Amino acid sequence: MSTSIELLCEKNIHLEKFFRANEVQLRNIRTGNFEGLDSFYKMREGILEIIRKIDEMIERASDIPKPDAAIDEELRRQIIVCLQHKNILVNKILEQDLQILSAIETAKSQVIKELAQVRGVRKALGGYKSGKPKKRLDEEA
């Protein structure tokens, strides 16, 4: 059972890394720095893969049938503490992900607005250009 507790703690360590990486990227996005977004998502996928492997190891470790009496109160308490910490981290990560997605969506909307303005300006400038008078001058010459 101590192996399961070690694995739960290891999982929490990786969730904390995930959380810290999100914090850094969220600060970058909020300041308009979108460089490294691809590497950020690749790093997140790497951490998630490690967490999946740890989950598989936890599953294998807990497959061994044990009567309830075999788990003493201290082990039970440690498991509960690890699981509560994991739940707190997961909720914080979900909140961060929503903030990251919102910030990216806001920036994307701003870019779309700017592109629409540029098109409008080009169209307005295009109205001042006229190919017909130039053509008429060539014909008269």
C-alpha positions in Angstrom: 0.0 0.0 0.0 2.9 2.4 0.6 3.7 2.0 -3.2 0.3 3.4 -4.0 0.9 6.3 -1.6 4.3 7.0 -3.3 2.6 6.9 -6.7 -0.1 9.3 -5.6 2.5 11.7 -4.3 4.5 11.3 -7.5 1.3 12.1 -9.5 0.7 15.2 -7.4 4.3 16.4 -8.1 3.6 16.2 -11.8 0.3 18.0 -11.4 2.2 20.7 -9.6 4.6 21.0 -12.5 1.6 21.2 -14.9 0.1 23.9 -12.7 3.4 26.0 -12.7 3.8 25.6 -16.4 0.2 26.9 -16.9 1.0 29.9 -14.6 4.0 30.9 -16.7 2.2 30.5 -20.0 -0.9 32.4 -18.7 1.4 35.3 -17.7 3.0 35.3 -21.2 -0.4 35.2 -22.9 -1.7 38.0 -20.8 1.2 40.2 -21.9 0.7 39.3 -25.5 3.6 36.9 -25.8 2.4 33.9 -27.7 5.9 32.6 -28.6 6.4 29.1 -27.3 2.8 28.1 -27.4 3.5 25.0 -29.4 6.3 23.9 -27.0 4.0 24.7 -24.1 1.3 22.3 -25.4 3.9 19.6 -26.1 5.3 19.9 -22.6 1.8 19.6 -21.2 1.2 16.5 -23.3 4.4 15.0 -21.9 3.4 15.6 -18.3 -0.1 14.2 -19.0 1.5 11.1 -20.5 3.6 10.6 -17.3 0.5 11.0 -15.2 -1.3 8.4 -17.4 1.6 6.0 -16.7 1.4 6.7 -13.0 -2.3 6.1 -13.0 -1.7 2.7 -14.7 0.9 1.8 -12.0 -1.6 2.8 -9.3 -4.2 0.6 -10.9 -1.8 -2.3 -11.0 -0.8 -1.7 -7.4 -4.4 -1.6 -6.2 -5.4 -4.8 -8.2 -4.2 -7.0 -5.4 -7.2 -7.8 -3.2 -6.8 -6.6 0.4 -9.3 -6.9 3.2 -10.4 -3.5 4.7 -8.7 -4.4 7.9 -5.3 -4.6 6.2 -5.3 -0.8 5.7 -4.4 0.9 8.9 -5.7 4.4 9.7 -2.4 6.1 9.0 -2.2 4.8 5.5 -5.8 5.6 4.9 -5.2 9.2 6.2 -2.2 9.6 3.8 -4.2 8.4 0.9 -7.0 10.8 1.7 -4.5 13.7 2.0 -2.9 12.8 -1.3 -6.3 12.6 -3.0 -7.5 15.9 -1.5 -4.4 17.6 -2.7 -4.8 16.1 -6.2 -8.4 17.4 -6.3 -7.3 20.9 -5.4 -4.6 20.8 -8.0 -7.0 19.5 -10.7 -9.5 22.2 -9.9 -6.9 24.9 -10.1 -5.6 23.5 -13.4 -9.1 23.5 -14.9 -9.5 27.1 -13.8 -6.2 28.0 -15.4 -7.1 26.2 -18.6 -10.3 28.2 -18.9 -8.3 31.4 -18.4 -5.8 30.4 -21.0 -8.5 29.5 -23.5 -10.3 32.8 -22.8 -7.1 34.8 -23.2 -6.3 33.1 -26.5 -9.9 33.6 -27.7 -9.7 37.3 -26.8 -6.4 37.7 -28.7 -7.8 35.8 -31.7 -10.9 38.1 -31.7 -8.6 41.1 -31.6 -6.6 39.9 -34.5 -9.8 39.2 -36.5 -11.0 42.8 -35.8 -7.7 44.2 -36.9 -7.8 42.2 -40.1 -11.3 43.5 -40.8 -10.2 47.0 -40.2 -7.2 46.6 -42.6 -9.6 45.2 -45.2 -11.9 48.2 -44.7 -9.0 50.6 -45.1 -7.7 48.8 -48.2 -11.2 48.9 -49.7 -11.5 52.6 -48.9 -8.1 53.3 -50.5 -9.1 51.3 -53.5 -12.0 53.6 -54.0 -9.6 56.5 -54.5 -7.7 54.6 -57.1 -9.3 54.4 -60.4 -8.0 52.6 -63.4 -10.4 54.3 -65.9 -9.0 57.9 -65.8 -5.5 56.6 -66.4 -6.7 54.4 -69.2 -8.6 57.4 -70.7 -5.4 59.5 -70.6 -3.5 56.8 -72.4 -6.2 56.7 -75.1 -6.1 60.5 -75.5 -2.4 60.6 -75.8 
